[in-house]
């Protein structure tokens, strides 16, 4: 729904700015740093909202259903952002891609919570959350090596 449209617009704007700045490597590096920072800020906000959902969610309650909807939308947004940005990373110089990878990695705690069986989430999406978590952690391990 609308969460995917917002995520796609967010990532497209970051990538469009990177393309516009491609003629000036220093500017492109600054744009990438700003994009990475924007991703980290978004992940922090989502993590905070997610934490507010969890304690009040009792199975079958309206709060539980709201938490399920929020968590489903969160998973879709993170998948969309990651998909859009990862698709473009091979085209970018390493120093430009690194801040974006760091921004994407900041979603690990959010995705870890989604993969947790105690988190309200449609069961058919739990496997997708687990796969996304594995991909994020694998990328972090590669970046640390």
C-alpha positions in Angstrom: 0.0 0.0 0.0 1.0 3.5 0.8 4.0 2.4 2.9 5.6 0.9 -0.2 5.0 4.1 -2.2 6.6 6.2 0.6 9.6 3.8 0.8 10.1 3.8 -2.9 9.9 7.6 -3.1 12.4 7.9 -0.2 14.9 5.6 -1.8 14.4 7.0 -5.3 15.1 10.5 -4.0 18.4 9.4 -2.4 19.4 7.5 -5.6 18.4 10.5 -7.8 20.5 12.9 -5.8 23.5 10.4 -6.0 23.1 10.3 -9.8 22.9 14.1 -10.1 26.1 14.4 -8.0 28.0 11.7 -9.9 30.1 14.3 -11.9 31.5 15.6 -8.6 32.9 12.7 -6.5 33.2 14.8 -3.3 29.6 16.0 -3.7 28.4 12.4 -4.3 30.2 11.3 -1.2 28.4 14.0 0.8 25.1 13.0 -0.7 25.8 9.3 0.2 26.6 10.3 3.8 23.4 12.3 4.0 21.4 9.4 2.6 23.0 7.0 5.1 22.1 9.4 7.9 18.5 9.7 6.6 18.3 5.9 6.7 19.7 5.7 10.2 17.3 8.4 11.4 14.4 6.5 9.8 15.4 3.2 11.4 15.7 4.9 14.8 12.2 6.3 14.5 10.8 3.0 13.3 12.5 1.2 16.2 11.0 3.7 18.6 7.5 3.2 17.2 8.0 -0.5 17.1 8.9 -0.5 20.8 5.7 1.4 21.6 3.6 -1.3 19.8 5.1 -4.4 21.6 4.2 -4.0 25.3 0.5 -3.3 24.7 -0.2 -6.1 22.3 -2.4 -8.8 23.8 -3.5 -11.5 21.3 -6.9 -10.8 19.8 -7.1 -7.2 21.0 -7.3 -4.2 18.8 -3.8 -3.2 20.0 -2.5 -6.6 18.8 -4.2 -6.2 15.4 -2.7 -2.7 15.1 0.7 -4.0 16.0 0.4 -6.7 13.3 -0.5 -4.1 10.7 2.3 -1.8 11.8 4.8 -4.7 11.7 3.7 -5.9 8.3 4.0 -2.4 6.9 7.4 -2.0 8.6 8.7 -5.2 6.9 7.4 -4.0 3.5 9.1 -0.6 3.9 12.4 -2.1 5.0 12.3 -4.7 2.1 11.5 -1.9 -0.4 14.2 0.4 0.8 16.8 -2.3 0.9 15.8 -3.7 -2.5 15.9 -0.2 -4.2 19.3 0.7 -2.7 21.0 -2.6 -3.0 20.1 -2.8 -6.7 22.1 0.5 -7.3 25.1 -0.3 -5.1 27.1 -2.1 -7.7 27.0 1.0 -9.9 28.4 3.2 -7.1 32.0 3.7 -6.0 32.8 1.9 -2.7 33.2 5.1 -0.7 29.8 6.2 -1.9 28.1 2.9 -1.2 29.5 2.4 2.3 27.4 5.1 4.0 24.3 3.7 2.4 25.2 0.1 3.5 25.6 1.5 7.0 22.2 3.1 6.8 20.6 -0.1 5.7 22.5 -2.0 8.4 20.9 0.2 11.0 17.6 -1.5 10.4 19.0 -4.8 11.8 17.3 -4.3 15.3 14.0 -3.5 13.6 14.2 -6.6 11.5 15.4 -8.7 14.4 12.3 -7.8 16.3 10.1 -8.7 13.3 11.8 -12.1 13.0 11.2 -12.8 16.7 8.2 -15.2 17.1 6.9 -13.1 20.0 6.4 -10.1 17.8 2.9 -9.6 16.3 3.3 -10.4 12.6 1.4 -12.3 10.0 3.0 -15.8 10.1 3.5 -15.9 6.4 5.7 -12.8 6.7 7.8 -14.2 9.6 10.0 -16.2 7.1 10.5 -13.1 5.0 11.6 -11.2 8.1 14.0 -14.0 9.0 15.5 -14.0 5.4 15.8 -10.2 5.5 17.6 -10.4 8.9 20.0 -13.0 7.5 20.8 -10.8 4.5 21.4 -7.7 6.7 23.6 -9.7 9.1 25.5 -11.3 6.2 26.2 -7.9 4.7 27.4 -6.5 8.1 29.8 -9.5 8.4 31.1 -8.8 4.9 31.6 -5.1 5.6 33.4 -5.8 8.9 35.8 -8.3 7.2 
